[in-house]
Amino acid sequence: MTATLLDGQDDASILREIQSALHGLKFGSVEITVHNGQVVQIERKEKFRRQPPASKHA
């Protein structure tokens, strides 16, 4: 999990942070926390999924 605190950043900067959090994310979530109409935190939670081993039938 990665969290970014955003004090005094403009909209373009916040959108770049959100885009960065989404980049390369295959399984997981991005949570945006808003207080008093302002984005104060962006959290990225990533899950890694393993493939089960292929069964061997002879």
N, CA, C, O and CB atoms as a CASP TS submission, in Angstrom:
PFRMAT TS
TARGET T0000
AUTHOR 0000-0000-0000
METHOD Language model
MODEL 1
PARENT N/A
ATOM      1  N   MET     1       0.843  -1.164   0.000  1.00  0.00           N
ATOM      2  CA  MET     1       0.000   0.000   0.000  1.00  0.00           C
ATOM      3  C   MET     1       0.894   1.235   0.000  1.00  0.00           C
ATOM      4  O   MET     1       1.884   1.311   0.728  1.00  0.00           O
ATOM      5  CB  MET     1      -0.962  -0.006   1.213  1.00  0.00           C
ATOM      6  N   THR     2       0.519   2.195  -0.833  1.00  0.00           N
ATOM      7  CA  THR     2       1.262   3.446  -0.910  1.00  0.00           C
ATOM      8  C   THR     2       0.288   4.592  -0.690  1.00  0.00           C
ATOM      9  O   THR     2      -0.788   4.603  -1.287  1.00  0.00           O
ATOM     10  CB  THR     2       1.999   3.589  -2.280  1.00  0.00           C
ATOM     11  N   ALA     3       0.640   5.553   0.151  1.00  0.00           N
ATOM     12  CA  ALA     3      -0.212   6.719   0.399  1.00  0.00           C
ATOM     13  C   ALA     3       0.581   7.982   0.104  1.00  0.00           C
ATOM     14  O   ALA     3       1.762   8.081   0.436  1.00  0.00           O
ATOM     15  CB  ALA     3      -0.741   6.731   1.865  1.00  0.00           C
ATOM     16  N   THR     4      -0.086   8.949  -0.528  1.00  0.00           N
ATOM     17  CA  THR     4       0.523  10.234  -0.841  1.00  0.00           C
ATOM     18  C   THR     4      -0.328  11.330  -0.218  1.00  0.00           C
ATOM     19  O   THR     4      -1.535  11.377  -0.454  1.00  0.00           O
ATOM     20  CB  THR     4       0.663  10.436  -2.382  1.00  0.00           C
ATOM     21  N   LEU     5       0.275  12.211   0.570  1.00  0.00           N
ATOM     22  CA  LEU     5      -0.444  13.352   1.135  1.00  0.00           C
ATOM     23  C   LEU     5      -0.246  14.540   0.222  1.00  0.00           C
ATOM     24  O   LEU     5       0.863  14.777  -0.257  1.00  0.00           O
ATOM     25  CB  LEU     5       0.039  13.675   2.578  1.00  0.00           C
ATOM     26  N   LEU     6      -1.311  15.296  -0.028  1.00  0.00           N
ATOM     27  CA  LEU     6      -1.286  16.366  -1.016  1.00  0.00           C
ATOM     28  C   LEU     6      -1.645  17.696  -0.372  1.00  0.00           C
ATOM     29  O   LEU     6      -2.825  18.023  -0.248  1.00  0.00           O
ATOM     30  CB  LEU     6      -2.246  16.057  -2.169  1.00  0.00           C
ATOM     31  N   ASP     7      -0.657  18.459   0.036  1.00  0.00           N
ATOM     32  CA  ASP     7      -0.904  19.769   0.634  1.00  0.00           C
ATOM     33  C   ASP     7      -0.668  20.866  -0.397  1.00  0.00           C
ATOM     34  O   ASP     7       0.436  20.991  -0.927  1.00  0.00           O
ATOM     35  CB  ASP     7      -0.004  19.987   1.869  1.00  0.00           C
ATOM     36  N   GLY     8      -1.694  21.659  -0.683  1.00  0.00           N
ATOM     37  CA  GLY     8      -1.555  22.827  -1.528  1.00  0.00           C
ATOM     38  C   GLY     8      -1.205  22.550  -2.976  1.00  0.00           C
ATOM     39  O   GLY     8      -0.595  23.402  -3.622  1.00  0.00           O
ATOM     40  N   GLN     9      -1.568  21.386  -3.515  1.00  0.00           N
ATOM     41  CA  GLN     9      -1.264  21.093  -4.911  1.00  0.00           C
ATOM     42  C   GLN     9      -2.432  21.475  -5.803  1.00  0.00           C
ATOM     43  O   GLN     9      -3.588  21.414  -5.385  1.00  0.00           O
ATOM     44  CB  GLN     9      -0.924  19.613  -5.089  1.00  0.00           C
ATOM     45  N   ASP    10      -2.126  21.873  -7.039  1.00  0.00           N
ATOM     46  CA  ASP    10      -3.170  22.246  -7.989  1.00  0.00           C
ATOM     47  C   ASP    10      -3.818  21.002  -8.610  1.00  0.00           C
ATOM     48  O   ASP    10      -3.325  19.887  -8.440  1.00  0.00           O
ATOM     49  CB  ASP    10      -2.589  23.151  -9.091  1.00  0.00           C
ATOM     50  N   ASP    11      -4.930  21.206  -9.333  1.00  0.00           N
ATOM     51  CA  ASP    11      -5.683  20.098  -9.912  1.00  0.00           C
ATOM     52  C   ASP    11      -4.839  19.245 -10.850  1.00  0.00           C
ATOM     53  O   ASP    11      -4.925  18.018 -10.808  1.00  0.00           O
ATOM     54  CB  ASP    11      -6.886  20.626 -10.654  1.00  0.00           C
ATOM     55  N   ALA    12      -4.029  19.869 -11.691  1.00  0.00           N
ATOM     56  CA  ALA    12      -3.213  19.116 -12.646  1.00  0.00           C
ATOM     57  C   ALA    12      -2.233  18.211 -11.916  1.00  0.00           C
ATOM     58  O   ALA    12      -2.006  17.074 -12.331  1.00  0.00           O
ATOM     59  CB  ALA    12      -2.455  20.071 -13.584  1.00  0.00           C
ATOM     60  N   SER    13      -1.661  18.702 -10.847  1.00  0.00           N
ATOM     61  CA  SER    13      -0.717  17.914 -10.063  1.00  0.00           C
ATOM     62  C   SER    13      -1.418  16.730  -9.400  1.00  0.00           C
ATOM     63  O   SER    13      -0.870  15.629  -9.363  1.00  0.00           O
ATOM     64  CB  SER    13      -0.038  18.790  -9.004  1.00  0.00           C
ATOM     65  N   ILE    14      -2.609  16.948  -8.884  1.00  0.00           N
ATOM     66  CA  ILE    14      -3.382  15.871  -8.255  1.00  0.00           C
ATOM     67  C   ILE    14      -3.744  14.814  -9.288  1.00  0.00           C
ATOM     68  O   ILE    14      -3.655  13.618  -9.013  1.00  0.00           O
ATOM     69  CB  ILE    14      -4.662  16.431  -7.588  1.00  0.00           C
ATOM     70  N   LEU    15      -4.154  15.253 -10.481  1.00  0.00           N
ATOM     71  CA  LEU    15      -4.492  14.297 -11.540  1.00  0.00           C
ATOM     72  C   LEU    15      -3.271  13.473 -11.951  1.00  0.00           C
ATOM     73  O   LEU    15      -3.400  12.286 -12.249  1.00  0.00           O
ATOM     74  CB  LEU    15      -5.064  15.034 -12.762  1.00  0.00           C
ATOM     75  N   ARG    16      -2.101  14.084 -11.969  1.00  0.00           N
ATOM     76  CA  ARG    16      -0.873  13.341 -12.271  1.00  0.00           C
ATOM     77  C   ARG    16      -0.595  12.292 -11.193  1.00  0.00           C
ATOM     78  O   ARG    16      -0.169  11.179 -11.501  1.00  0.00           O
ATOM     79  CB  ARG    16       0.325  14.306 -12.394  1.00  0.00           C
ATOM     80  N   GLU    17      -0.838  12.649  -9.929  1.00  0.00           N
ATOM     81  CA  GLU    17      -0.644  11.689  -8.832  1.00  0.00           C
ATOM     82  C   GLU    17      -1.611  10.508  -8.958  1.00  0.00           C
ATOM     83  O   GLU    17      -1.226   9.363  -8.719  1.00  0.00           O
ATOM     84  CB  GLU    17      -0.836  12.385  -7.466  1.00  0.00           C
ATOM     85  N   ILE    18      -2.854  10.781  -9.328  1.00  0.00           N
ATOM     86  CA  ILE    18      -3.843   9.714  -9.506  1.00  0.00           C
ATOM     87  C   ILE    18      -3.436   8.826 -10.679  1.00  0.00           C
ATOM     88  O   ILE    18      -3.498   7.600 -10.584  1.00  0.00           O
ATOM     89  CB  ILE    18      -5.263  10.306  -9.737  1.00  0.00           C
ATOM     90  N   GLN    19      -3.020   9.444 -11.782  1.00  0.00           N
ATOM     91  CA  GLN    19      -2.576   8.689 -12.948  1.00  0.00           C
ATOM     92  C   GLN    19      -1.373   7.819 -12.591  1.00  0.00           C
ATOM     93  O   GLN    19      -1.292   6.670 -13.025  1.00  0.00           O
ATOM     94  CB  GLN    19      -2.226   9.639 -14.106  1.00  0.00           C
ATOM     95  N   SER    20      -0.460   8.345 -11.823  1.00  0.00           N
ATOM     96  CA  SER    20       0.717   7.595 -11.397  1.00  0.00           C
ATOM     97  C   SER    20       0.313   6.399 -10.531  1.00  0.00           C
ATOM     98  O   SER    20       0.884   5.316 -10.660  1.00  0.00           O
ATOM     99  CB  SER    20       1.685   8.509 -10.626  1.00  0.00           C
ATOM    100  N   ALA    21      -0.667   6.596  -9.654  1.00  0.00           N
ATOM    101  CA  ALA    21      -1.134   5.505  -8.795  1.00  0.00           C
ATOM    102  C   ALA    21      -1.788   4.393  -9.613  1.00  0.00           C
ATOM    103  O   ALA    21      -1.698   3.220  -9.251  1.00  0.00           O
ATOM    104  CB  ALA    21      -2.121   6.037  -7.751  1.00  0.00           C
ATOM    105  N   LEU    22      -2.446   4.759 -10.714  1.00  0.00           N
ATOM    106  CA  LEU    22      -3.116   3.775 -11.564  1.00  0.00           C
ATOM    107  C   LEU    22      -2.153   3.066 -12.510  1.00  0.00           C
ATOM    108  O   LEU    22      -2.428   1.949 -12.948  1.00  0.00           O
ATOM    109  CB  LEU    22      -4.208   4.446 -12.364  1.00  0.00           C
ATOM    110  N   HIS    23      -1.044   3.691 -12.825  1.00  0.00           N
ATOM    111  CA  HIS    23      -0.108   3.149 -13.800  1.00  0.00           C
ATOM    112  C   HIS    23       0.421   1.773 -13.367  1.00  0.00           C
ATOM    113  O   HIS    23       0.982   1.620 -12.282  1.00  0.00           O
ATOM    114  CB  HIS    23       1.056   4.121 -14.004  1.00  0.00           C
ATOM    115  N   GLY    24       0.229   0.799 -14.227  1.00  0.00           N
ATOM    116  CA  GLY    24       0.745  -0.539 -13.972  1.00  0.00           C
ATOM    117  C   GLY    24      -0.065  -1.368 -12.989  1.00  0.00           C
ATOM    118  O   GLY    24       0.305  -2.504 -12.695  1.00  0.00           O
ATOM    119  N   LEU    25      -1.154  -0.828 -12.480  1.00  0.00           N
ATOM    120  CA  LEU    25      -1.974  -1.557 -11.510  1.00  0.00           C
ATOM    121  C   LEU    25      -2.826  -2.589 -12.248  1.00  0.00           C
ATOM    122  O   LEU    25      -3.646  -2.230 -13.093  1.00  0.00           O
ATOM    123  CB  LEU    25      -2.875  -0.578 -10.692  1.00  0.00           C
ATOM    124  N   LYS    26      -2.633  -3.868 -11.929  1.00  0.00           N
ATOM    125  CA  LYS    26      -3.403  -4.934 -12.574  1.00  0.00           C
ATOM    126  C   LYS    26      -4.553  -5.395 -11.693  1.00  0.00           C
ATOM    127  O   LYS    26      -5.670  -5.589 -12.174  1.00  0.00           O
ATOM    128  CB  LYS    26      -2.497  -6.119 -12.909  1.00  0.00           C
ATOM    129  N   PHE    27      -4.283  -5.571 -10.399  1.00  0.00           N
ATOM    130  CA  PHE    27      -5.301  -5.987  -9.440  1.00  0.00           C
ATOM    131  C   PHE    27      -5.131  -5.127  -8.199  1.00  0.00           C
ATOM    132  O   PHE    27      -4.037  -5.060  -7.638  1.00  0.00           O
ATOM    133  CB  PHE    27      -5.191  -7.519  -9.098  1.00  0.00           C
ATOM    134  N   GLY    28      -6.190  -4.473  -7.766  1.00  0.00           N
ATOM    135  CA  GLY    28      -6.105  -3.661  -6.563  1.00  0.00           C
ATOM    136  C   GLY    28      -7.060  -2.492  -6.637  1.00  0.00           C
ATOM    137  O   GLY    28      -8.080  -2.547  -7.323  1.00  0.00           O
ATOM    138  N   SER    29      -6.717  -1.422  -5.917  1.00  0.00           N
ATOM    139  CA  SER    29      -7.601  -0.255  -5.875  1.00  0.00           C
ATOM    140  C   SER    29      -6.795   1.016  -5.628  1.00  0.00           C
ATOM    141  O   SER    29      -5.686   0.985  -5.096  1.00  0.00           O
ATOM    142  CB  SER    29      -8.675  -0.426  -4.783  1.00  0.00           C
ATOM    143  N   VAL    30      -7.390   2.126  -6.032  1.00  0.00           N
ATOM    144  CA  VAL    30      -6.852   3.448  -5.729  1.00  0.00           C
ATOM    145  C   VAL    30      -7.952   4.193  -4.991  1.00  0.00           C
ATOM    146  O   VAL    30      -9.060   4.345  -5.506  1.00  0.00           O
ATOM    147  CB  VAL    30      -6.389   4.220  -7.037  1.00  0.00           C
ATOM    148  N   GLU    31      -7.647   4.656  -3.787  1.00  0.00           N
ATOM    149  CA  GLU    31      -8.628   5.355  -2.954  1.00  0.00           C
ATOM    150  C   GLU    31      -8.220   6.814  -2.826  1.00  0.00           C
ATOM    151  O   GLU    31      -7.077   7.125  -2.491  1.00  0.00           O
ATOM    152  CB  GLU    31      -8.751   4.692  -1.549  1.00  0.00           C
ATOM    153  N   ILE    32      -9.173   7.710  -3.098  1.00  0.00           N
ATOM    154  CA  ILE    32      -8.928   9.151  -3.010  1.00  0.00           C
ATOM    155  C   ILE    32      -9.723   9.679  -1.830  1.00  0.00           C
ATOM    156  O   ILE    32     -10.944   9.527  -1.790  1.00  0.00           O
ATOM    157  CB  ILE    32      -9.322   9.894  -4.341  1.00  0.00           C
ATOM    158  N   THR    33      -9.045  10.302  -0.863  1.00  0.00           N
ATOM    159  CA  THR    33      -9.689  10.838   0.319  1.00  0.00           C
ATOM    160  C   THR    33      -9.832  12.346   0.173  1.00  0.00           C
ATOM    161  O   THR    33      -8.873  13.047  -0.149  1.00  0.00           O
ATOM    162  CB  THR    33      -8.893  10.480   1.590  1.00  0.00           C
ATOM    163  N   VAL    34     -11.047  12.834   0.416  1.00  0.00           N
ATOM    164  CA  VAL    34     -11.367  14.256   0.265  1.00  0.00           C
ATOM    165  C   VAL    34     -11.862  14.801   1.598  1.00  0.00           C
ATOM    166  O   VAL    34     -12.710  14.186   2.245  1.00  0.00           O
ATOM    167  CB  VAL    34     -12.433  14.476  -0.850  1.00  0.00           C
ATOM    168  N   HIS    35     -11.337  15.954   2.013  1.00  0.00           N
ATOM    169  CA  HIS    35     -11.800  16.665   3.204  1.00  0.00           C
ATOM    170  C   HIS    35     -12.060  18.111   2.806  1.00  0.00           C
ATOM    171  O   HIS    35     -11.215  18.759   2.188  1.00  0.00           O
ATOM    172  CB  HIS    35     -10.754  16.574   4.378  1.00  0.00           C
ATOM    173  N   ASN    36     -13.244  18.611   3.169  1.00  0.00           N
ATOM    174  CA  ASN    36     -13.623  19.994   2.871  1.00  0.00           C
ATOM    175  C   ASN    36     -13.436  20.326   1.400  1.00  0.00           C
ATOM    176  O   ASN    36     -12.971  21.415   1.062  1.00  0.00           O
ATOM    177  CB  ASN    36     -12.812  20.958   3.722  1.00  0.00           C
ATOM    178  N   GLY    37     -13.798  19.389   0.516  1.00  0.00           N
ATOM    179  CA  GLY    37     -13.744  19.629  -0.917  1.00  0.00           C
ATOM    180  C   GLY    37     -12.356  19.567  -1.525  1.00  0.00           C
ATOM    181  O   GLY    37     -12.187  19.934  -2.688  1.00  0.00           O
ATOM    182  N   GLN    38     -11.352  19.116  -0.778  1.00  0.00           N
ATOM    183  CA  GLN    38      -9.989  19.046  -1.297  1.00  0.00           C
ATOM    184  C   GLN    38      -9.447  17.630  -1.145  1.00  0.00           C
ATOM    185  O   GLN    38      -9.677  16.964  -0.136  1.00  0.00           O
ATOM    186  CB  GLN    38      -9.073  20.057  -0.571  1.00  0.00           C
ATOM    187  N   VAL    39      -8.721  17.185  -2.168  1.00  0.00           N
ATOM    188  CA  VAL    39      -8.073  15.882  -2.107  1.00  0.00           C
ATOM    189  C   VAL    39      -6.918  15.989  -1.126  1.00  0.00           C
ATOM    190  O   VAL    39      -6.030  16.827  -1.288  1.00  0.00           O
ATOM    191  CB  VAL    39      -7.582  15.414  -3.520  1.00  0.00           C
ATOM    192  N   VAL    40      -6.931  15.139  -0.111  1.00  0.00           N
ATOM    193  CA  VAL    40      -5.886  15.189   0.906  1.00  0.00           C
ATOM    194  C   VAL    40      -5.001  13.945   0.904  1.00  0.00           C
ATOM    195  O   VAL    40      -3.903  13.958   1.462  1.00  0.00           O
ATOM    196  CB  VAL    40      -6.508  15.365   2.270  1.00  0.00           C
ATOM    197  N   GLN    41      -5.482  12.861   0.271  1.00  0.00           N
ATOM    198  CA  GLN    41      -4.698  11.631   0.293  1.00  0.00           C
ATOM    199  C   GLN    41      -5.089  10.736  -0.875  1.00  0.00           C
ATOM    200  O   GLN    41      -6.260  10.656  -1.245  1.00  0.00           O
ATOM    201  CB  GLN    41      -4.889  10.888   1.626  1.00  0.00           C
ATOM    202  N   ILE    42      -4.100  10.065  -1.448  1.00  0.00           N
ATOM    203  CA  ILE    42      -4.318   9.062  -2.483  1.00  0.00           C
ATOM    204  C   ILE    42      -3.623   7.794  -2.010  1.00  0.00           C
ATOM    205  O   ILE    42      -2.427   7.803  -1.717  1.00  0.00           O
ATOM    206  CB  ILE    42      -3.777   9.537  -3.894  1.00  0.00           C
ATOM    207  N   GLU    43      -4.385   6.694  -1.937  1.00  0.00           N
ATOM    208  CA  GLU    43      -3.832   5.412  -1.498  1.00  0.00           C
ATOM    209  C   GLU    43      -3.914   4.401  -2.622  1.00  0.00           C
ATOM    210  O   GLU    43      -4.925   4.315  -3.318  1.00  0.00           O
ATOM    211  CB  GLU    43      -4.572   4.890  -0.254  1.00  0.00           C
ATOM    212  N   ARG    44      -2.851   3.638  -2.798  1.00  0.00           N
ATOM    213  CA  ARG    44      -2.824   2.560  -3.791  1.00  0.00           C
ATOM    214  C   ARG    44      -2.638   1.246  -3.053  1.00  0.00           C
ATOM    215  O   ARG    44      -1.687   1.071  -2.291  1.00  0.00           O
ATOM    216  CB  ARG    44      -1.686   2.777  -4.850  1.00  0.00           C
ATOM    217  N   LYS    45      -3.558   0.331  -3.290  1.00  0.00           N
ATOM    218  CA  LYS    45      -3.466  -1.010  -2.714  1.00  0.00           C
ATOM    219  C   LYS    45      -3.363  -1.987  -3.882  1.00  0.00           C
ATOM    220  O   LYS    45      -4.237  -2.037  -4.747  1.00  0.00           O
ATOM    221  CB  LYS    45      -4.709  -1.341  -1.783  1.00  0.00           C
ATOM    222  N   GLU    46      -2.286  -2.756  -3.889  1.00  0.00           N
ATOM    223  CA  GLU    46      -2.046  -3.649  -5.006  1.00  0.00           C
ATOM    224  C   GLU    46      -2.063  -5.090  -4.531  1.00  0.00           C
ATOM    225  O   GLU    46      -1.531  -5.417  -3.469  1.00  0.00           O
ATOM    226  CB  GLU    46      -0.715  -3.322  -5.687  1.00  0.00           C
ATOM    227  N   LYS    47      -2.680  -5.945  -5.331  1.00  0.00           N
ATOM    228  CA  LYS    47      -2.721  -7.373  -5.039  1.00  0.00           C
ATOM    229  C   LYS    47      -1.965  -8.107  -6.134  1.00  0.00           C
ATOM    230  O   LYS    47      -2.026  -7.748  -7.310  1.00  0.00           O
ATOM    231  CB  LYS    47      -4.188  -7.889  -4.928  1.00  0.00           C
ATOM    232  N   PHE    48      -1.265  -9.125  -5.725  1.00  0.00           N
ATOM    233  CA  PHE    48      -0.541  -9.953  -6.675  1.00  0.00           C
ATOM    234  C   PHE    48      -1.215 -11.306  -6.702  1.00  0.00           C
ATOM    235  O   PHE    48      -1.344 -11.970  -5.674  1.00  0.00           O
ATOM    236  CB  PHE    48       0.970 -10.075  -6.304  1.00  0.00           C
ATOM    237  N   ARG    49      -1.645 -11.714  -7.890  1.00  0.00           N
ATOM    238  CA  ARG    49      -2.329 -12.989  -8.033  1.00  0.00           C
ATOM    239  C   ARG    49      -1.397 -14.013  -8.633  1.00  0.00           C
ATOM    240  O   ARG    49      -0.743 -13.771  -9.647  1.00  0.00           O
ATOM    241  CB  ARG    49      -3.582 -12.842  -8.891  1.00  0.00           C
ATOM    242  N   ARG    50      -1.349 -15.158  -7.991  1.00  0.00           N
ATOM    243  CA  ARG    50      -0.517 -16.246  -8.485  1.00  0.00           C
ATOM    244  C   ARG    50      -1.386 -17.185  -9.307  1.00  0.00           C
ATOM    245  O   ARG    50      -2.549 -17.421  -8.981  1.00  0.00           O
ATOM    246  CB  ARG    50       0.174 -17.005  -7.314  1.00  0.00           C
ATOM    247  N   GLN    51      -0.817 -17.707 -10.358  1.00  0.00           N
ATOM    248  CA  GLN    51      -1.498 -18.710 -11.152  1.00  0.00           C
ATOM    249  C   GLN    51      -1.246 -20.072 -10.514  1.00  0.00           C
ATOM    250  O   GLN    51      -0.115 -20.369 -10.129  1.00  0.00           O
ATOM    251  CB  GLN    51      -1.017 -18.679 -12.636  1.00  0.00           C
ATOM    252  N   PRO    52      -2.282 -20.905 -10.395  1.00  0.00           N
ATOM    253  CA  PRO    52      -2.045 -22.247  -9.847  1.00  0.00           C
ATOM    254  C   PRO    52      -1.149 -23.031 -10.820  1.00  0.00           C
ATOM    255  O   PRO    52      -1.219 -22.825 -12.032  1.00  0.00           O
ATOM    256  CB  PRO    52      -3.406 -23.007  -9.602  1.00  0.00           C
ATOM    257  N   PRO    53      -0.320 -23.916 -10.294  1.00  0.00           N
ATOM    258  CA  PRO    53       0.548 -24.701 -11.179  1.00  0.00           C
ATOM    259  C   PRO    53      -0.292 -25.559 -12.128  1.00  0.00           C
ATOM    260  O   PRO    53      -1.341 -26.080 -11.748  1.00  0.00           O
ATOM    261  CB  PRO    53       1.503 -25.596 -10.350  1.00  0.00           C
ATOM    262  N   ALA    54       0.176 -25.694 -13.346  1.00  0.00           N
ATOM    263  CA  ALA    54      -0.539 -26.501 -14.327  1.00  0.00           C
ATOM    264  C   ALA    54      -0.548 -27.959 -13.867  1.00  0.00           C
ATOM    265  O   ALA    54       0.477 -28.491 -13.438  1.00  0.00           O
ATOM    266  CB  ALA    54       0.110 -26.367 -15.737  1.00  0.00           C
ATOM    267  N   SER    55      -1.690 -28.584 -13.959  1.00  0.00           N
ATOM    268  CA  SER    55      -1.767 -30.003 -13.560  1.00  0.00           C
ATOM    269  C   SER    55      -1.132 -30.854 -14.645  1.00  0.00           C
ATOM    270  O   SER    55      -1.250 -30.563 -15.836  1.00  0.00           O
ATOM    271  CB  SER    55      -3.251 -30.448 -13.310  1.00  0.00           C
ATOM    272  N   LYS    56      -0.460 -31.902 -14.216  1.00  0.00           N
ATOM    273  CA  LYS    56       0.235 -32.787 -15.157  1.00  0.00           C
ATOM    274  C   LYS    56      -0.500 -34.122 -15.217  1.00  0.00           C
ATOM    275  O   LYS    56      -0.481 -34.922 -14.281  1.00  0.00           O
ATOM    276  CB  LYS    56       1.728 -32.995 -14.740  1.00  0.00           C
ATOM    277  N   HIS    57      -1.139 -34.320 -16.349  1.00  0.00           N
ATOM    278  CA  HIS    57      -1.832 -35.617 -16.568  1.00  0.00           C
ATOM    279  C   HIS    57      -1.069 -36.363 -17.642  1.00  0.00           C
ATOM    280  O   HIS    57      -0.866 -35.837 -18.736  1.00  0.00           O
ATOM    281  CB  HIS    57      -3.354 -35.418 -16.989  1.00  0.00           C
ATOM    282  N   ALA    58      -0.642 -37.585 -17.347  1.00  0.00           N
ATOM    283  CA  ALA    58       0.124 -38.357 -18.325  1.00  0.00           C
ATOM    284  C   ALA    58      -0.728 -39.396 -18.984  1.00  0.00           C
ATOM    285  O   ALA    58      -0.245 -40.140 -19.838  1.00  0.00           O
ATOM    286  CB  ALA    58       1.316 -39.013 -17.678  1.00  0.00           C
TER
END
